[in-house]
Amino acid sequence: MNKRPLYFDYAATTPVDERVIQVMVQCLGFDGNFGNPASSSHAFGQEARRAVEQARGQVAQLVGAQAGQIVWTSGATESNNLALKGVAQAHGSRKGHLVTSLIEHKAVLDTVKQLEEGGVAVTWLAPDADGLISAQAVREALREDTFLVSLMLVNNELGTVNDAVAIGEIVREHGALFHMDAAQGAGKVSIDLARWPVDLMSFSAHKIYGPKGIGALYVGDRARPRLLAQIHGGGHEGGLRSGTLATHQIAAMGAAFELAAQSFDEELAHIARLRNRLLEPLLALPGVCINGSATQRIAHTLSLTFNEGEFNPAALGDSIAFSATSACNSANNAPSHVLLALGHDERAASRTIRLSLGRYTHEQDIDEAVRLIKAACAAAPAFWATPT
Ligand SMILES: *Cc1c(COP(=O)(O)O)cnc(C)c1O
């Protein structure tokens, strides 16, 4: 087998932690916990139900929620769909007004566009120069008929962190609901839903060392009566999301969230050290700049734009696995909507890379990546600057 590239794309997905895999496989075979959690009449079902409820508690614990406020979904995409469509539908024929931003994940952008086509009025907020949505911008966007504000906690391309509390207070004062996509925030930002004025929050397991295909939506008490199910059939999850619960996925997500809680401080310190080791030599290169706020950010995700004519991302070839943009955009190779909203043109966007670090990044990986990126700068062809 060829040597695999260095992995610098933890924001796209993470490997499943070995300890999480152990929990997961115990929920599959005949000797394991394979029952249907809805089969309440026998021990197999009851044991599966216990695993599901334990996991619900583990997810709730990391984010300061109550277990009963966590609804299982197939991932953050579905959580976003449930939050946005579910609230809009409950709001009903009044249509009304929704506030979101231009730099949301596609799972929010495309869902809001769908609602917009259905007659909901939408304000698309632009980020400030730091890649943040200010509380003031939200305040100015609110209208009498605004029923929902949806903004991400952590931007998946920039690593910037919106001020959930300041924005939430304004939304709450107004009376609308506040949804946050926190797929990139869980385990990286200290989240306290018991205190935060946030009504709905989306999570995904595979950004936090759990498996793909499982996520959750936090539904706070204000949001519960203002949310309608989007998937029907059996009335699971208090009627909010039908479908047989995937015990192995759910138990794994719970284990992943518990591990994140246990190692929270240690992991953040580890990532910050690695980020500094990476950034220092790269910022010494001529004309390299970081996109997004230098202070309101997580250390895990870095978006770097290189100087015209001084960087050839193709030269990184198969040696580093990174994203030119987010994994979700790269399917169609379009320039990043986030970078365009920040004021970059398409050519600057093409000289931008996202490097994201995680649990299995070692110091040697950092040093090797720095060496490779420096070489890619040296290898930039003179014609790179020529418009095409
Ligand atoms: C990855 C991601 C999603 C999608 O999550 P899935 O679980 O893959 O559906 C949504 N929003 C953000 C910000 C993400 O990073």
The ligand as a Gaussian input file, in Angstrom:
#p B3LYP/6-31G(d) Opt

LIG

0 1
 C      -20.372000      18.379000       9.047000
 C      -21.313000      19.487000       9.288000
 C      -22.683000      19.323000       9.072000
 C      -23.265000      18.046000       8.528000
 O      -23.248000      17.040000       9.494000
 P      -23.609000      15.537000       9.054000
 O      -23.664000      14.821000      10.358000
 O      -22.488000      15.095000       8.181000
 O      -24.915000      15.566000       8.363000
 C      -23.512000      20.388000       9.326000
 N      -23.028000      21.555000       9.762000
 C      -21.722000      21.756000       9.983000
 C      -21.249000      23.065000      10.481000
 C      -20.822000      20.731000       9.737000
 O      -19.528000      20.935000       9.928000

